[in-house]
Amino acid sequence: LANIGLKWHNTMILAKWEHTFCNNAIMQHSIYYTDYKNNFNLTQESIGFDLLSKITDIAYHGLFKQRSFSIGFDAIRHKIEPQSPNFTQILTSTNTVFEKLNTHEFSLSVDKTFALPHDMALNPGLRSSAYIDQNNETHMAIDPSISLSMYRNKWDFSTTLSSRHQFIYQTGFSAVGLPTEFWMTSDSKHKPQKSLNAIATFGYKIFPNCRISTELYYKYLKDIIEYNGSLLDFIQTQYNLDNHLYQGNGCNYGINLMCMASLGKVSGWIGYNWGRALRTFHDKNLNGEYPANHERISEFNFVGTYDINTHWKIGATYVFASGTPFTSPLYSYLFSGNLITQYGEHNARRLSPYSRLDI
């Protein structure tokens, strides 16, 4: 018998100043503080452990926008604590405190919208980034993007191509459907994650207050991180996080369908999403293609409101989604009072479908 507990919290403080000039140019300045922390603990007979992880950001965001041109700047200081296992057995304890990692991230982005004939618009953009890891090594990236949009009386179309680098990322237990993820940083051993994105959207107005739309998307992912450990790995005195991390590639693709309407006192939307999120690894312990931990192949959403009168309104939200993947245990047994578990193929099973109604 094991007792398991989990605590987590988010904190955010934001100060924002905005000024509009006489030529309709806008200048924005934001300073913010964010903090995320979780603490997982397990107690079983004579053993127990706590697992703390957290990330704290202090950042500045600046934006200048004038008509169809904008330029933005971001500076972020990350303080990351990936994991700090504290293992206790009878009267002894082992506290494996991981180093608190201080990193810095800077980015500069510009974009411009050009009006084209026949109600078309072209929007190219460029984002440059610099990331300084805990070893004072600098990682540079340049991410271009371009989108083309077209508008008519009843329909609209847009397509976007872009790339993106991500220097900090989340990973966590693959066998637990709880917020046990922790944040990690790019460094000499873990490359920055990259993505190439392609999106096409088409919308059509059936009548003035009703619009249907469809979106096709494909995202190629490179150098993504997956955690493939189990809960009891942390009680090992020689635990090493890197032994449970695998880096590989992946892809996300799918289609989103939506219908939005406003009919007098009734308004809302209905949406259906179908998509896959696949990951490919080439490691002796994890080799092949697997679904990602967060993959929901199908998801249906409904949001509706009804205005009873000027003072009262009733609304409802309904979500139905297919279950996410998880790694199922093959068998478990007790050895000297300790629970030993052997897991099956990575993310080969799925949780039951998720259904929720809020009124």
N, C-alpha and C positions, 0 to 999 in steps of 0.2 A: 504494500500500500504506500503510495507516494502522495504528498501534499504539494500542490503546485500553486504559485501565486504570481501575479503580474501587475505591475503598476506602470503607467506611462502618462506623460502630460506634454502639452505644447504651450509656449508662451510667446507673445508677440507685442512689441511696443513700436509705434510708428509716429513720426513727426513729419508733416508734409507742408511745404510752402509752394504756392503757385501764383504766378504773375502774368497778366495779359497785357501786352504792349498795344500801343495805338494802332499798329498795323496788323493787329490780330495774331501776332506771334505770341507763343506761350512758352514760358520758362517754368520748369518744375524742379524742385529739390526735395529729396526724401532721405531721411536718416531712420534706420530701423534696427531693432534687436529681436532676434528669434532664438528660441531655445527648445530643443526636443530631447526628452530623456525617457528611457524605460529601464525597469529593473525586474528581471526574471529570477524567481527563486524556487528551489525544489528541496524537499526534505523527505528522506526515506530511511526509516529505522535509524541506523547509527551514522548516516552520511547526510550531507546537505551542501548546497552551494547557492550563491547569489551571483547573478550576472548583470552588471551595470553597463550601459552604453549611453552616450549622449553626444549632441552636437550643438554648438552655440555660434551664431553668426552676428557680427556687427557690420553694418553695410551702409553705403551711400549710393543713391541713384539720382542721376541728373538727366533731364530731357529738355531739348529745345526743339520746338516745332513751329514751322511757318508754312502755311498752306500745304503744299504737297511734299515738303522736305522736312526731315527730322534727323536729329543726331542725339545719341544717348551715350552715357558713360556710367559704368558701375565699378565700385571698389568694395570687396568683401573680405573680411577677416574671418576664417573658419577656425574654430577650436573643436577638434574631433577626438572623442574617446571611443574607439571601435568596440572594445570589450575589456572588462576587468573581472575575470572569474575569481570568486572567493570560495574555496572548497574547505569544508569542515568534516572531520571524521573522528568521532568519539571526543577525545580531549585535544586533538591536534588540528591545526588549520593551515591551509596554504593559500596565500593571497597573491595571485598572479596579476599585478597591476600593469596594464599596458601603458605605454607612453602617451601622454596627451599631445596630440599633433596640432601644431599651429601652422596654418597655410594661408596664402593670400591669392586672391583672384581679381583680375582687372579685365575689363572688356570695353571696347568702343564700337558702336554700331551706327551706321548711316543708311538711310533709304530715301528714295525719291520716286514719286508717282508721275508718270507721263500720260497725258491724255492723247488718245489715238483716234483716228476717224472711225465712224460707224459705232459710236458709243463703246469704244474699247479703252482699256487702260493697262499700262505696263508699269510694274513696280519692282525694280531691282533693289537689292540691298546687300550690305556687306558687314560682317561682324568679325572683329579681330579680338583674340583673347590671349592673356598671359597668366599662367598659373605657377606659383612658387610653392613647392612642396616643403615638407618638414626638414628636408636635407638641403634646402636652399637651391635645389635644381629647378630650372625654369622650363615649362612646357608651353610652346606657342601653337596657336591654331588660327586659321583664317576660314571663315564659313560664309560662302556666298549664298544668295537666294534670289529667285525671280518668280514673279507671278503675273499671269495674264488674265484679265477679266473682261466680260462682255455682257452688256445689258440691253434688253429689249422691253417692249411693253409688258409682256406676260412672262418672260423667261429670262434667266440669267445663267451664266456659265463662268467658271474660274478654274484655273489650274496653277499649281505651285510646285516648284522644285527647290530643294534646299538641302544644306548639310549642317551638321551641328556636332560640336565636341562637348563632352561632359567630363569634368575633372573629379567630382565627388559623386558617389552613387551608393545605393542601398543594396544590401543583401541580407539573408537571414535563414532561419530554419526552413527547410522544405517540407517538413512533416507536421508543422504546427500552424493552424489557421488563425493565429493571433498576431498582434503587432510586436513581434520579437525582432524585427529587422534592425540592423545597425548600419551606420554610415561609415564609408571608407573613402580614402583619398588615393588619387593617382600618385605614383612614384616610379622609381627605376624598375621595380618588380611588377607593378600593375599599370598598364598603359591606360591613357585616357580613352574613354568610350567614344565611339564615333557613330554617326547615323547619316544615311542618305534617304531623303524623304520625297515622295511623289504623291500628290493629292489632286483629285479632279472632282468638282462639285457642279451639279446641275439642279436648278430650281425652276418651278413653273407655278404660276398663279392660276388655280382653277377658277376662282372668282376673287373679287377685291380683297376679301378677308380670309382667304384660305390658300395656303401655299404648300406644295409638296416638294421635297428635295431628296436627292440621293448623293452620296459621297463615296468615292472609291479611293482607297489609300494603300500604299505599300511603303514599308520602311525596312531598309537593310541596316543591320547592326553589326558592329565590329568591336572586338576586344571587350565583350561584356563579361561580367563576373557572376559566378553561381556558387552558392554555398551548399556543400553536400555532406555536412556533418549531422550528427544526432545529438539529442539533449545530453546524453551521458558522456560525450566526449570531453566535456569540461572538467570532469572529476579526475582526469589524468594529470599527474603532476608534471608531465612533459608535454602538455597541450601546446600546440603551435597552430595558430589560425591559418597560416599559409598552407598547411597540409590538407585543409578542407575547402580550399578555394580553387576553382577551375575557370580558366579564361577561354572564351571561344567566340563564335559568331552567331548571328540569328536573323530572323526576319519577322515582321508583323505585317499582316495584310487582311483586308476585309472590305465590307460594304456597310454603310449606314443609311437607313431610310427614315424619313420623318414627314409628318403631316401636321401643320400648325393651322389653327382656325380660331376666329373670333366671331361668334354668332349671337349678337345681342348680349344677353346676360351670361352666356356660356362662352368660355374660352379655354384653350389648352393645347396640348400637343400629344401625339402618339409617335413613338420611335421604336425601331427594331435594328439591332446591330448583330452582324455575323462577322466573326473574325478569328484569326489564328495568330498565336504568338509562339514561335518555335525557336529552340536554341540548339546549336550543334557544338559538341566538344570532342576533342581528340586526346584523351588521356587514358592511361591504363585502367583507371578506376571509374571513368565516366566517358564512354566512347559512343557516339551516335547522335541522333536527333531526338530531342525531348520537348514536350510542351513547357512553357514558362510557368512559374508558380502562380502568376496572377491571371492566367488565360481563362476567359469566359467565352466559349464558342458562340453562344447565343444569349442575347439580352433584350428583353422587352420592357419599355418604359411608357407609363401613362401619367400625365399631369393635367388636371382639370380644375376649373374654378367656376362657381355660380354666384352671381351678385343677387342676393335676396332683396336688398334695398340699399340705400345710401350708407347705412351703418353696419350692415351685416353681410358677410361673404363666407361661403363654405368651399373648401378645397380638398382634393384628394390626390395622393401620389401612390402609384403602384409600380413595383419592380419585380420582374421574374427573370432569373438568370441561371444558366447551367453551372454546375459545380466546378470549382477550381481543382487543379491537379494536386496530388500529394503523394509522398513516398510511404507506402504501407509496410508495417512490420510483417515479416514472414513468421517469426516465432519469438517468444520471450521465455526466459527461465531465471530462476533464482540460483545464485552461486555464492555461498558464504554470506547470505543475507543481502546480496547485491543483485539488482535486476539487470540481466544481460539481454539485449535485443538485437536481432538480425533483421535488417531491412531488405526489401525487395528492390525491383528495378526503379530507378529514379523517376518520380512523377508519373508512375504507370496507373495509378488509381485516381478517382475523382470523388470529391465530396458530393453530397446530395444537392439538387437544385435549390437555389436561394429564392425565397418569395417574401415580399414585404408590402404591407398596405398601411399608409398613414392618412388619417382624415383630420 
